[in-house]
Amino acid sequence: MKSDTSAQGDLRERGGMLSQPKAVWAVAFACVISFMGLGLVDPILPAIAEQLHASKSQVSLLFTSYNLVTGIAMLITGVVSSRLGVKWTLLTGMLLTVIFAALGGTADTVGGIVGFRAGWGLGNALFIATALSAIVGLSTSGTAKAIILYEAALGLGISVGPLLGGELGSISWRGPFFGVSGLMLIGFLFILFMLPKIPKPKKRGSIADPFKALSYPALLTLGIVALLYNFGFFTLMAYSPYVMHLDEHGLGYVFFGWGILLAVTSVVVAPKIQRRFSTVSSISVMLTLFAIDLGVMAVGTINNSPTTVIVAVIVAGIFLGINNTLITTAVMQAAPVERSTASAAYSFLRFLGGAISPWLAGKLSEWYAAETPFYFGAAMVLVGVIVLLFRRRHVASIVIDGH
C-alpha cells in the first residue's frame, strides 16, 4: 500500500493545470504583469532614441541595466527569501518595481532611465526567482504543468505588454513606465491579500548556494545554453524595433503577435513535444530554427524589407515559446537543490546574456551594418546548440514527468 505522502503526490500529478488554488492564480496574475514590463518598452525604443537624442546602443542600455542587475541579484534571492519568506520576498520585489518603474517615467535623460531600470531589475529578480518556485510549490498539478502555467503567464505578459506599451507610448514614451507601475501595484494587492503565509525554509540560504548548484553539470549546461540563446532573444527584443520602420502602435501589434504565438506554443505545443521527443533533441531543433529565423531577419534588413523582418519576428514566438517551456522544465529537474536555488542559478547565467546582447547589438549596427546584429545573434544561438549537443550526456538523464 502506498504511503499517505506518495498518495498525495499522485493526486498532485493528476490535477489538471487549470485546477489550481487561488494563491497560484494570484501569483500567475502578478507574473503576467511582471513580464509585461519586459516588452512594454519595445514599442517606445525608437521614440526614446529620437526624443532624447540618443543612439541605439545608448537606448539599449535600458535592457542591459535591467538584465545585469536582475542576473546579479539572482544570487541573493535565496538569501532574502529564506529570511523574509516567499510572500514578503514577492511583495518586496513588486514594491521595488512599482517605485522604480514610476521613477523611470519621470526621467529626462537616457542615463536616468537606465539607472531606474536597474532598480526595476532588482525588484524583478526578487519577484521572478520566487514566483516560479511559489507556483510550483503551491500547484496541485505537478511540476511540469505548473511550469507550463508559469510560461503561459510569461507569454501572456510578453504579448500584452507591447500592445499596451504601443497604446500608452503613442501618447508619450513615459506612459508605459507609469502603466507598469500602476499594474504592478494591483498585482501587489493581489499577492498581499490572496497568498497565504508560506513557512520559511528550515535552512537559511547563502550566496554560495547558486554557485554550488552550478556545480551540477546538467544545470550548468542549461545555464550556458540559455546565456548564449539570449543573445538572439534580446537582439530580437532590443534591436528589431529599429529596422521594422513602424510607429508605436505598429510595433505594439507586431510584438503582440509574437507574444501570442509564444504563449500558445508554450502551453499547447511544448507539452506534446516533451512527451514525444527527448529534451536535448527538442531544444536543439527549436534553437536551430530560431537561429535560421534570425538569419531571415538579417536578409530582410539587407533587402530593406521591413515586412520580412516583421513576419520573422512574429514567427520567432513559436520557437521561443516551445524552447522556454522545455528548458525551464528541465532546469527544475537538473539538480538536487531547492527549486528556487536552481531557478536563481540558471537565471544568473541567462540574464548575463540578456545584459550584454542589447548593448552589443546596437554597437554592431553602428560599427558594421544594420543586419550584423541578427547574424551575430544567430551565430551565438547556434553555439548554444553545439554546447548542448557536446554536453548532451549531462542533460539526457533528466526525466520530465516520467518521460
Rosetta blueprint (number, residue, H / E / L):
1 M L
2 K L
3 S L
4 D H
5 T H
6 S H
7 A H
8 Q H
9 G H
10 D H
11 L H
12 R H
13 E H
14 R H
15 G L
16 G L
17 M L
18 L L
19 S L
20 Q L
21 P L
22 K H
23 A H
24 V H
25 W H
26 A H
27 V H
28 A H
29 F H
30 A H
31 C H
32 V H
33 I H
34 S H
35 F H
36 M H
37 G H
38 L H
39 G H
40 L H
41 V L
42 D H
43 P H
44 I H
45 L H
46 P H
47 A H
48 I H
49 A H
50 E H
51 Q H
52 L L
53 H L
54 A L
55 S L
56 K H
57 S H
58 Q H
59 V H
60 S L
61 L H
62 L H
63 F H
64 T H
65 S H
66 Y H
67 N H
68 L H
69 V H
70 T H
71 G H
72 I H
73 A H
74 M H
75 L H
76 I H
77 T H
78 G H
79 V H
80 V H
81 S H
82 S H
83 R H
84 L H
85 G L
86 V H
87 K H
88 W H
89 T H
90 L H
91 L H
92 T H
93 G H
94 M H
95 L H
96 L H
97 T H
98 V H
99 I H
100 F H
101 A H
102 A H
103 L H
104 G H
105 G H
106 T H
107 A L
108 D L
109 T L
110 V H
111 G H
112 G H
113 I H
114 V H
115 G H
116 F H
117 R H
118 A H
119 G H
120 W H
121 G H
122 L H
123 G H
124 N H
125 A H
126 L H
127 F H
128 I H
129 A H
130 T H
131 A H
132 L H
133 S H
134 A H
135 I H
136 V H
137 G H
138 L H
139 S L
140 T L
141 S L
142 G L
143 T H
144 A H
145 K H
146 A H
147 I H
148 I H
149 L H
150 Y H
151 E H
152 A H
153 A H
154 L H
155 G H
156 L H
157 G H
158 I H
159 S H
160 V H
161 G H
162 P H
163 L H
164 L H
165 G H
166 G H
167 E H
168 L H
169 G H
170 S H
171 I H
172 S L
173 W L
174 R L
175 G H
176 P H
177 F H
178 F H
179 G H
180 V H
181 S H
182 G H
183 L H
184 M H
185 L H
186 I H
187 G H
188 F H
189 L H
190 F H
191 I H
192 L H
193 F H
194 M H
195 L L
196 P L
197 K L
198 I L
199 P L
200 K L
201 P L
202 K L
203 K L
204 R L
205 G L
206 S L
207 I L
208 A H
209 D H
210 P H
211 F H
212 K H
213 A H
214 L L
215 S L
216 Y L
217 P H
218 A H
219 L H
220 L H
221 T H
222 L H
223 G H
224 I H
225 V H
226 A H
227 L H
228 L H
229 Y H
230 N H
231 F H
232 G H
233 F H
234 F H
235 T H
236 L H
237 M H
238 A H
239 Y H
240 S H
241 P H
242 Y H
243 V L
244 M L
245 H L
246 L L
247 D L
248 E H
249 H H
250 G H
251 L H
252 G H
253 Y H
254 V H
255 F H
256 F H
257 G H
258 W H
259 G H
260 I H
261 L H
262 L H
263 A H
264 V H
265 T H
266 S H
267 V H
268 V H
269 V H
270 A H
271 P H
272 K H
273 I H
274 Q H
275 R H
276 R H
277 F L
278 S L
279 T H
280 V H
281 S H
282 S H
283 I H
284 S H
285 V H
286 M H
287 L H
288 T H
289 L H
290 F H
291 A H
292 I H
293 D H
294 L H
295 G H
296 V H
297 M H
298 A H
299 V H
300 G H
301 T H
302 I H
303 N L
304 N L
305 S L
306 P H
307 T H
308 T H
309 V H
310 I H
311 V H
312 A H
313 V H
314 I H
315 V H
316 A H
317 G H
318 I H
319 F H
320 L H
321 G H
322 I H
323 N H
324 N H
325 T H
326 L H
327 I H
328 T H
329 T H
330 A H
331 V H
332 M H
333 Q L
334 A L
335 A L
336 P L
337 V L
338 E L
339 R H
340 S H
341 T H
342 A H
343 S H
344 A H
345 A H
346 Y H
347 S H
348 F H
349 L H
350 R H
351 F H
352 L H
353 G H
354 G H
355 A H
356 I H
357 S H
358 P H
359 W H
360 L H
361 A H
362 G H
363 K H
364 L H
365 S H
366 E H
367 W H
368 Y L
369 A L
370 A L
371 E L
372 T H
373 P H
374 F H
375 Y H
376 F H
377 G H
378 A H
379 A H
380 M H
381 V H
382 L H
383 V H
384 G H
385 V H
386 I H
387 V H
388 L H
389 L H
390 F H
391 R L
392 R H
393 R H
394 H H
395 V H
396 A L
397 S L
398 I L
399 V L
400 I L
401 D L
402 G L
403 H L
